[in-house]
Amino acid sequence: MRLLDTSVLDGELLLVLHGSPAALFGAKAAIAEILGCGVHLVTPGMMSRIRSGQRKSNETNIEFLARIAIIDTIAGRLSADEPVIVRHPSVMSGDPVFRGTRVPPGPVFSMLADQSADEIVRIDYPSLSREAVKIALQQACRLLEREAPWVDRW
């Protein structure tokens, strides 16, 4: 595994790592435990967007990172071998959540659909309508919740 880039965002560490998915998530957990702060894995494309300051004033770190990940996904720039939304029998009664958290995807996707669809359309994809982005996010969330894989490793 190699460290490609790093940055700090409101006291939370952002890492761009190269390696196997298992190694990446293991390193993330170990670093978070050692440092006692939030640690997020991001892609090189996400890191450049983060540095360009496209953050809304009222966004939390996780909302900002999720919005950038969605923009990169729509643009086809995000590659993730390991699922982010998963189910685990001992977490939230097996309901889908973001891996390593107890955060269900529905509320996050709803906030993103409401808060950033205008910005996505205005800045990144003017040929899309706000309503199309909002509906796509809602449909994607339902699909992810329905298809979220069960995992043994949390």
Backbone as ProteinMPNN parsed JSONL, in Angstrom:
{"seq_chain_A": "MRLLDTSVLDGELLLVLHGSPAALFGAKAAIAEILGCGVHLVTPGMMSRIRSGQRKSNETNIEFLARIAIIDTIAGRLSADEPVIVRHPSVMSGDPVFRGTRVPPGPVFSMLADQSADEIVRIDYPSLSREAVKIALQQACRLLEREAPWVDRW", "coords_chain_A": {"N_chain_A": [[0.846, -1.167, 0.0], [0.451, 2.277, -0.754], [0.87, 5.669, 0.222], [-0.579, 8.289, -1.411], [-1.496, 10.907, -1.308], [-2.459, 13.472, 1.011], [-4.551, 15.338, 3.225], [-5.997, 17.777, 5.452], [-9.204, 18.328, 6.698], [-11.188, 20.357, 8.354], [-10.19, 19.278, 10.833], [-10.302, 16.577, 10.303], [-8.802, 13.777, 8.742], [-7.901, 13.345, 5.385], [-7.245, 10.885, 3.024], [-5.455, 9.702, 0.213], [-4.95, 6.688, -0.981], [-3.121, 3.9, -2.34], [-3.752, 0.615, -3.043], [-4.872, -2.682, -2.041], [-8.422, -3.123, -1.523], [-9.041, -4.226, 1.028], [-6.686, -3.696, 2.474], [-6.689, -0.899, 2.361], [-9.032, -0.136, 3.828], [-8.392, -1.3, 6.248], [-6.097, 0.168, 6.949], [-7.224, 2.695, 7.159], [-8.944, 2.398, 9.4], [-7.038, 1.771, 11.393], [-5.432, 4.092, 11.442], [-7.328, 6.03, 12.177], [-7.92, 5.131, 14.748], [-5.432, 5.403, 16.039], [-4.865, 8.172, 15.758], [-7.19, 9.3, 16.712], [-9.166, 10.741, 15.373], [-11.476, 11.68, 12.739], [-11.174, 9.824, 9.742], [-10.955, 9.742, 6.286], [-11.204, 8.03, 3.199], [-10.326, 9.058, 0.021], [-10.542, 9.728, -3.516], [-8.027, 10.609, -6.003], [-9.199, 12.506, -7.763], [-11.328, 13.466, -6.22], [-9.836, 14.705, -4.21], [-8.667, 16.857, -5.579], [-10.943, 18.375, -6.163], [-11.762, 18.96, -3.567], [-9.667, 20.567, -2.707], [-10.071, 22.707, -4.385], [-11.994, 24.167, -3.241], [-14.878, 23.918, -3.354], [-16.834, 23.734, -1.462], [-19.873, 23.983, 0.349], [-21.049, 26.443, 2.653], [-22.625, 25.489, 4.773], [-22.271, 22.749, 4.856], [-21.5, 19.587, 6.28], [-18.477, 17.694, 6.882], [-18.86, 15.016, 5.983], [-21.118, 15.269, 4.355], [-20.104, 16.966, 2.371], [-17.997, 15.374, 1.3], [-19.504, 13.182, 0.413], [-21.12, 14.41, -1.526], [-19.195, 15.195, -3.411], [-18.215, 12.669, -4.116], [-20.486, 11.61, -5.346], [-20.758, 13.346, -7.526], [-18.368, 12.69, -8.866], [-18.951, 10.023, -9.419], [-21.168, 10.228, -11.143], [-19.84, 11.412, -13.236], [-18.255, 9.347, -13.938], [-15.778, 8.939, -12.756], [-15.155, 7.683, -10.391], [-13.835, 4.908, -8.79], [-14.429, 2.061, -7.068], [-13.69, -0.815, -5.456], [-14.677, -2.09, -3.276], [-17.764, -2.348, -1.594], [-19.561, 0.504, -0.379], [-21.97, 0.978, 0.862], [-23.445, -1.213, 2.965], [-24.638, -4.245, 4.62], [-24.814, -5.561, 7.915], [-25.243, -8.144, 10.23], [-25.168, -7.448, 12.974], [-25.43, -4.735, 13.096], [-27.55, -2.044, 13.21], [-29.81, -3.705, 12.995], [-29.363, -5.125, 10.664], [-30.064, -3.411, 8.62], [-29.321, -1.435, 5.672], [-26.282, 0.452, 5.716], [-23.727, 3.054, 5.692], [-20.546, 1.713, 5.293], [-18.788, 0.78, 8.203], [-20.085, 2.546, 9.85], [-23.078, 3.702, 11.549], [-24.81, 4.928, 9.948], [-27.555, 5.357, 7.948], [-28.15, 5.224, 4.378], [-30.336, 6.588, 3.239], [-31.247, 9.145, 4.537], [-28.932, 10.729, 4.078], [-28.709, 10.731, 1.262], [-31.134, 11.968, 0.686], [-30.719, 14.531, 1.798], [-28.591, 15.351, 0.17], [-29.849, 15.317, -2.311], [-31.72, 17.355, -1.99], [-30.147, 19.585, -1.166], [-27.934, 19.925, -2.893], [-28.504, 19.509, -5.579], [-29.143, 21.697, -7.195], [-26.643, 22.979, -7.343], [-25.062, 20.98, -8.544], [-26.266, 20.81, -11.054], [-26.013, 23.479, -11.946], [-23.199, 24.027, -11.856], [-21.662, 21.701, -12.626], [-23.066, 19.974, -14.458], [-24.827, 21.304, -16.589], [-26.661, 20.471, -18.51], [-28.39, 18.748, -17.332], [-31.45, 18.445, -15.444], [-32.534, 19.832, -12.313], [-34.489, 18.328, -11.05], [-34.179, 15.833, -12.309], [-31.669, 15.036, -11.331], [-32.239, 14.882, -8.591], [-34.234, 12.851, -8.529], [-32.731, 10.747, -9.595], [-30.813, 10.385, -7.571], [-32.481, 9.576, -5.468], [-33.521, 7.191, -6.57], [-31.132, 5.764, -6.883], [-30.388, 5.48, -4.229], [-32.467, 3.822, -3.254], [-31.953, 1.528, -4.798], [-29.32, 0.895, -3.943], [-29.832, 0.364, -1.243], [-31.49, -1.865, -1.503], [-29.796, -3.674, -2.794], [-27.568, -3.821, -1.185], [-24.737, -5.503, -0.037], [-24.29, -8.25, 2.267], [-21.917, -8.299, 4.852], [-19.033, -9.77, 6.438], [-16.82, -8.673, 7.663], [-16.5, -5.786, 9.509]], "CA_chain_A": [[0.0, 0.0, 0.0], [1.206, 3.532, -0.823], [0.189, 6.932, 0.47], [-0.403, 9.14, -2.581], [-1.793, 12.303, -0.987], [-3.152, 13.644, 2.272], [-4.975, 16.689, 3.544], [-6.835, 17.857, 6.651], [-10.427, 19.079, 6.464], [-11.858, 20.589, 9.648], [-9.71, 18.355, 11.851], [-10.41, 15.191, 9.865], [-7.747, 13.441, 7.801], [-8.287, 12.798, 4.088], [-6.138, 10.105, 2.485], [-5.511, 9.033, -1.082], [-4.074, 5.533, -0.831], [-3.149, 2.921, -3.423], [-3.576, -0.73, -2.514], [-6.075, -3.511, -2.087], [-9.487, -2.565, -0.7], [-8.911, -4.667, 2.416], [-5.585, -2.945, 3.082], [-7.092, 0.502, 2.492], [-9.965, 0.029, 4.932], [-7.642, -1.624, 7.467], [-5.247, 1.318, 7.269], [-8.11, 3.783, 7.59], [-9.369, 2.124, 10.776], [-5.873, 1.865, 12.289], [-5.031, 5.5, 11.543], [-8.359, 6.715, 12.965], [-7.752, 4.73, 16.152], [-4.188, 5.981, 16.556], [-4.955, 9.634, 15.812], [-8.395, 9.713, 17.425], [-9.93, 11.707, 14.581], [-12.111, 11.112, 11.563], [-10.301, 9.557, 8.606], [-11.754, 9.44, 5.097], [-10.486, 7.657, 1.989], [-10.835, 9.791, -1.126], [-9.819, 9.501, -4.765], [-7.271, 11.798, -6.426], [-10.133, 13.489, -8.318], [-12.028, 14.098, -5.106], [-8.897, 15.571, -3.505], [-8.508, 18.118, -6.309], [-12.179, 19.14, -5.951], [-11.729, 19.437, -2.177], [-8.707, 21.676, -2.645], [-10.538, 23.847, -5.168], [-12.891, 24.936, -2.386], [-16.26, 23.896, -3.808], [-17.65, 23.334, -0.322], [-20.906, 24.913, 0.79], [-20.761, 26.895, 4.015], [-23.385, 24.744, 5.777], [-22.064, 21.307, 4.696], [-20.587, 18.857, 7.15], [-17.445, 16.998, 6.106], [-19.383, 13.824, 5.328], [-21.991, 15.72, 3.27], [-19.222, 17.489, 1.33], [-17.327, 14.246, 0.653], [-20.518, 12.387, -0.296], [-21.521, 15.152, -2.716], [-18.105, 15.1, -4.382], [-18.188, 11.285, -4.601], [-21.61, 11.442, -6.266], [-20.393, 14.056, -8.755], [-17.366, 11.873, -9.551], [-19.619, 8.814, -9.909], [-21.949, 10.632, -12.32], [-18.878, 11.691, -14.306], [-17.54, 8.117, -14.241], [-14.399, 9.022, -12.293], [-14.975, 7.012, -9.116], [-13.749, 3.458, -8.868], [-14.349, 1.478, -5.735], [-13.868, -2.252, -5.539], [-15.362, -2.559, -2.08], [-18.999, -1.582, -1.434], [-19.604, 1.507, 0.679], [-23.218, 0.748, 1.581], [-23.468, -2.647, 3.254], [-25.456, -4.727, 5.74], [-24.129, -6.455, 8.851], [-26.304, -8.593, 11.13], [-25.131, -6.831, 14.305], [-25.474, -3.274, 12.976], [-28.847, -1.49, 12.804], [-30.697, -4.829, 12.675], [-29.113, -5.569, 9.3], [-30.455, -2.407, 7.622], [-28.16, -0.896, 4.958], [-25.597, 1.611, 6.297], [-22.391, 3.307, 5.169], [-19.609, 0.788, 5.939], [-18.048, 1.28, 9.353], [-20.883, 3.525, 10.597], [-24.474, 3.347, 11.759], [-25.504, 5.95, 9.172], [-28.282, 4.815, 6.798], [-27.95, 6.084, 3.208], [-31.526, 7.367, 2.869], [-31.218, 10.566, 4.925], [-27.814, 11.425, 3.432], [-29.072, 10.943, -0.135], [-32.204, 12.968, 0.65], [-30.096, 15.844, 2.0], [-27.828, 15.689, -1.034], [-30.788, 15.606, -3.392], [-32.333, 18.651, -1.747], [-29.216, 20.684, -0.97], [-26.882, 20.16, -3.871], [-28.906, 19.278, -6.963], [-28.998, 22.966, -7.914], [-25.221, 23.221, -7.604], [-24.594, 19.982, -9.515], [-26.775, 21.214, -12.367], [-25.475, 24.79, -12.32], [-21.742, 24.053, -12.01], [-21.022, 20.548, -13.249], [-23.814, 19.338, -15.538], [-25.954, 22.187, -16.909], [-27.643, 19.837, -19.395], [-29.331, 17.997, -16.492], [-32.377, 19.254, -14.64], [-32.446, 19.601, -10.868], [-35.411, 17.234, -10.73], [-33.575, 14.576, -12.777], [-30.611, 14.682, -10.377], [-32.898, 14.498, -7.34], [-34.868, 11.541, -8.728], [-31.653, 9.759, -9.757], [-30.252, 10.111, -6.245], [-33.457, 8.789, -4.716], [-33.555, 5.846, -7.15], [-29.856, 5.124, -6.553], [-30.438, 5.103, -2.819], [-33.328, 2.64, -3.125], [-31.235, 0.403, -5.382], [-28.224, 0.547, -3.039], [-30.398, -0.264, -0.045], [-32.006, -3.183, -1.886], [-28.697, -4.533, -3.232], [-26.422, -3.749, -0.274], [-24.288, -6.851, 0.319], [-24.002, -8.595, 3.651], [-20.466, -8.423, 5.043], [-18.564, -10.35, 7.691], [-15.858, -7.753, 8.26], [-17.09, -4.485, 9.689]], "C_chain_A": [[0.896, 1.236, 0.0], [0.297, 4.703, -0.502], [0.477, 7.847, -0.706], [-0.61, 10.617, -2.266], [-2.517, 12.339, 0.352], [-3.506, 15.105, 2.47], [-5.798, 16.629, 4.823], [-8.013, 18.76, 6.326], [-11.168, 19.189, 7.787], [-11.481, 19.547, 10.694], [-9.84, 16.89, 11.504], [-9.404, 14.951, 8.746], [-8.328, 12.837, 6.528], [-7.073, 12.111, 3.502], [-6.45, 9.611, 1.083], [-4.472, 7.928, -0.992], [-4.188, 4.645, -2.062], [-2.86, 1.555, -2.807], [-4.864, -1.506, -2.624], [-7.149, -2.892, -1.192], [-9.369, -2.974, 0.774], [-7.815, -3.896, 3.138], [-5.973, -1.489, 3.312], [-8.0, 0.705, 3.7], [-9.313, -0.337, 6.266], [-6.773, -0.465, 7.91], [-6.09, 2.48, 7.778], [-8.51, 3.602, 9.048], [-8.212, 2.282, 11.756], [-5.455, 3.318, 12.491], [-6.038, 6.281, 12.387], [-8.206, 6.394, 14.447], [-6.518, 5.379, 16.768], [-4.323, 7.49, 16.748], [-6.166, 10.139, 16.591], [-9.191, 10.782, 16.682], [-10.592, 10.98, 13.417], [-11.104, 10.957, 10.44], [-11.185, 9.134, 7.44], [-10.825, 9.06, 3.954], [-11.131, 8.397, 0.826], [-9.999, 9.444, -2.35], [-9.0, 10.745, -5.105], [-8.184, 12.889, -6.995], [-10.907, 14.219, -7.235], [-11.109, 15.084, -4.392], [-8.726, 16.895, -4.247], [-9.752, 18.984, -6.174], [-12.213, 19.727, -4.543], [-10.817, 20.658, -2.081], [-9.182, 22.901, -3.421], [-11.605, 24.647, -4.417], [-14.329, 24.993, -2.843], [-17.214, 23.471, -2.692], [-18.666, 24.415, 0.02], [-20.649, 25.263, 2.252], [-21.474, 26.066, 5.086], [-23.182, 23.227, 5.708], [-21.148, 20.75, 5.771], [-19.541, 18.188, 6.261], [-18.029, 15.83, 5.334], [-20.327, 14.207, 4.184], [-21.161, 16.214, 2.082], [-18.562, 16.343, 0.565], [-18.315, 13.394, -0.138], [-20.95, 13.088, -1.583], [-20.446, 15.058, -3.799], [-18.029, 13.688, -4.962], [-19.309, 11.046, -5.603], [-21.314, 12.144, -7.596], [-19.384, 13.235, -9.544], [-17.988, 10.603, -10.13], [-20.422, 9.127, -11.176], [-21.016, 10.846, -13.508], [-18.075, 10.45, -14.682], [-16.107, 8.105, -13.749], [-14.144, 8.248, -11.005], [-14.869, 5.513, -9.344], [-13.555, 2.93, -7.457], [-14.641, -0.009, -5.869], [-14.678, -2.799, -4.375], [-16.612, -1.713, -1.858], [-18.931, -0.636, -0.235], [-20.872, 1.333, 1.508], [-23.392, -0.76, 1.714], [-24.456, -2.954, 4.379], [-24.58, -5.615, 6.619], [-25.163, -6.855, 9.892], [-26.324, -7.877, 12.482], [-25.198, -5.302, 14.27], [-26.836, -2.849, 12.452], [-29.806, -2.583, 12.323], [-30.543, -5.303, 11.234], [-29.582, -4.605, 8.231], [-29.206, -1.875, 6.925], [-27.622, 0.364, 5.647], [-24.308, 1.868, 5.52], [-21.426, 2.446, 5.969], [-18.865, 1.476, 7.08], [-18.798, 2.299, 10.188], [-22.25, 2.92, 10.908], [-25.367, 4.324, 10.986], [-26.209, 5.308, 7.983], [-28.128, 5.759, 5.603], [-29.131, 6.99, 2.889], [-31.47, 8.836, 3.265], [-30.095, 11.354, 4.249], [-28.163, 11.727, 1.984], [-30.19, 11.983, -0.247], [-31.646, 14.371, 0.83], [-29.334, 16.277, 0.763], [-28.755, 16.063, -2.183], [-31.383, 16.998, -3.217], [-31.328, 19.793, -1.771], [-28.278, 20.939, -2.128], [-27.293, 19.919, -5.321], [-28.77, 20.557, -7.786], [-27.547, 23.223, -8.297], [-24.667, 22.243, -8.639], [-25.008, 20.401, -10.924], [-26.097, 22.501, -12.827], [-23.989, 24.733, -12.652], [-21.225, 22.918, -12.892], [-21.74, 19.991, -14.469], [-25.034, 20.176, -15.915], [-26.993, 21.56, -17.841], [-28.648, 18.988, -18.62], [-30.28, 18.958, -15.804], [-32.188, 18.896, -13.178], [-33.303, 18.394, -10.487], [-34.839, 15.881, -11.16], [-32.493, 14.111, -11.817], [-31.23, 14.184, -9.078], [-33.523, 13.105, -7.445], [-33.812, 10.45, -8.87], [-31.024, 9.396, -8.414], [-31.208, 9.261, -5.414], [-33.53, 7.354, -5.241], [-32.273, 5.085, -6.819], [-29.85, 4.664, -5.106], [-31.3, 3.863, -2.626], [-32.631, 1.401, -3.666], [-30.104, -0.053, -4.455], [-28.741, -0.137, -1.778], [-30.875, -1.685, -0.347], [-30.87, -4.162, -2.169], [-27.498, -4.541, -2.29], [-26.007, -5.156, 0.163], [-24.128, -7.022, 1.822], [-22.509, -8.788, 3.776], [-20.16, -9.075, 6.384], [-17.649, -9.39, 8.439], [-16.476, -6.368, 8.332], [-15.988, -3.499, 9.744]], "O_chain_A": [[1.944, 1.264, 0.646], [-0.871, 4.738, -0.889], [1.636, 8.156, -0.983], [0.019, 11.481, -2.877], [-3.117, 11.349, 0.771], [-2.839, 15.996, 1.944], [-6.245, 15.557, 5.23], [-7.84, 19.832, 5.747], [-11.715, 18.201, 8.277], [-12.352, 18.995, 11.366], [-9.519, 16.034, 12.329], [-9.183, 15.821, 7.903], [-9.151, 11.923, 6.588], [-5.984, 12.685, 3.482], [-7.56, 9.16, 0.799], [-3.271, 8.19, -0.934], [-5.214, 4.634, -2.742], [-1.847, 1.369, -2.133], [-5.833, -1.044, -3.227], [-6.83, -2.216, -0.215], [-9.578, -2.15, 1.665], [-7.994, -3.488, 4.285], [-5.626, -0.908, 4.34], [-7.773, 1.608, 4.506], [-9.643, 0.247, 7.298], [-6.711, -0.145, 9.097], [-5.703, 3.167, 8.724], [-8.427, 4.54, 9.841], [-8.382, 2.861, 12.829], [-5.155, 3.722, 13.615], [-5.648, 7.1, 13.219], [-8.344, 7.272, 15.299], [-6.566, 5.851, 17.903], [-3.937, 8.022, 17.789], [-6.171, 11.272, 17.073], [-9.821, 11.634, 17.308], [-10.302, 9.814, 13.148], [-10.279, 11.84, 10.206], [-12.055, 8.275, 7.587], [-9.783, 9.686, 3.757], [-12.351, 8.363, 0.667], [-8.887, 8.931, -2.231], [-9.249, 11.818, -4.555], [-7.964, 14.072, -6.735], [-11.12, 15.429, -7.313], [-11.54, 16.171, -4.009], [-8.65, 17.949, -3.614], [-9.639, 20.206, -6.079], [-12.644, 20.864, -4.352], [-11.162, 21.657, -1.449], [-8.742, 24.016, -3.144], [-12.066, 25.681, -4.9], [-14.956, 26.046, -2.726], [-18.278, 22.912, -2.958], [-18.359, 25.607, -0.013], [-20.09, 24.459, 2.998], [-20.971, 25.954, 6.204], [-23.853, 22.489, 6.429], [-20.144, 21.366, 6.129], [-19.699, 18.124, 5.041], [-17.73, 15.663, 4.151], [-20.337, 13.54, 3.15], [-21.477, 15.916, 0.93], [-18.562, 16.332, -0.666], [-17.999, 12.935, -1.235], [-21.126, 12.439, -2.614], [-20.761, 14.863, -4.973], [-17.805, 13.522, -6.161], [-19.109, 10.355, -6.602], [-21.588, 11.597, -8.664], [-19.519, 13.093, -10.76], [-17.598, 10.157, -11.209], [-20.364, 8.385, -12.156], [-21.352, 10.507, -14.643], [-17.298, 10.484, -15.635], [-15.29, 7.342, -14.263], [-12.996, 8.169, -10.568], [-15.714, 4.918, -10.013], [-12.623, 3.318, -6.753], [-15.708, -0.407, -6.338], [-15.295, -3.858, -4.486], [-16.54, -0.486, -1.925], [-18.32, -0.948, 0.787], [-20.849, 1.522, 2.724], [-23.474, -1.485, 0.722], [-25.027, -2.055, 4.998], [-23.711, -6.332, 6.122], [-25.892, -5.999, 10.392], [-27.391, -7.716, 13.075], [-25.04, -4.651, 15.302], [-27.233, -3.254, 11.36], [-30.53, -2.39, 11.347], [-31.49, -5.826, 10.648], [-29.514, -4.929, 7.045], [-28.132, -1.864, 7.525], [-28.383, 1.221, 6.096], [-23.847, 1.003, 4.776], [-21.478, 2.446, 7.199], [-18.381, 2.599, 6.941], [-18.238, 2.864, 11.127], [-22.53, 1.77, 10.567], [-26.533, 4.519, 11.33], [-25.548, 4.769, 7.095], [-27.991, 6.967, 5.79], [-28.939, 8.064, 2.32], [-31.633, 9.701, 2.404], [-30.283, 12.515, 3.887], [-27.945, 12.844, 1.515], [-30.192, 12.791, -1.176], [-32.034, 15.296, 0.117], [-29.417, 17.434, 0.35], [-28.487, 17.001, -2.933], [-31.533, 17.737, -4.189], [-31.61, 20.853, -2.329], [-27.859, 22.079, -2.33], [-26.473, 20.116, -6.218], [-28.336, 20.514, -8.938], [-27.25, 23.63, -9.42], [-23.891, 22.633, -9.511], [-24.212, 20.353, -11.862], [-25.657, 22.597, -13.973], [-23.559, 25.334, -13.636], [-20.435, 23.155, -13.806], [-21.086, 19.574, -15.425], [-26.161, 19.799, -15.593], [-28.105, 22.078, -17.947], [-29.652, 18.552, -19.184], [-29.964, 20.13, -15.604], [-31.739, 17.799, -12.845], [-32.884, 17.547, -9.697], [-34.999, 14.889, -10.448], [-32.404, 12.921, -11.516], [-30.791, 13.175, -8.526], [-33.357, 12.279, -6.548], [-33.973, 9.355, -8.331], [-30.737, 8.228, -8.155], [-30.781, 8.329, -4.734], [-33.594, 6.408, -4.456], [-32.32, 3.895, -6.509], [-29.361, 3.578, -4.797], [-30.905, 2.945, -1.907], [-32.708, 0.334, -3.058], [-29.947, -1.248, -4.209], [-28.149, -1.107, -1.305], [-30.686, -2.594, 0.461], [-30.962, -5.341, -1.826], [-26.504, -5.209, -2.575], [-26.83, -5.915, 0.674], [-23.865, -6.065, 2.549], [-21.889, -9.383, 2.894], [-20.924, -8.949, 7.341], [-17.686, -9.295, 9.666], [-16.928, -5.836, 7.319], [-16.236, -2.303, 9.894]]}, "name": "protein", "num_of_chains": 1, "seq": "MRLLDTSVLDGELLLVLHGSPAALFGAKAAIAEILGCGVHLVTPGMMSRIRSGQRKSNETNIEFLARIAIIDTIAGRLSADEPVIVRHPSVMSGDPVFRGTRVPPGPVFSMLADQSADEIVRIDYPSLSREAVKIALQQACRLLEREAPWVDRW"}
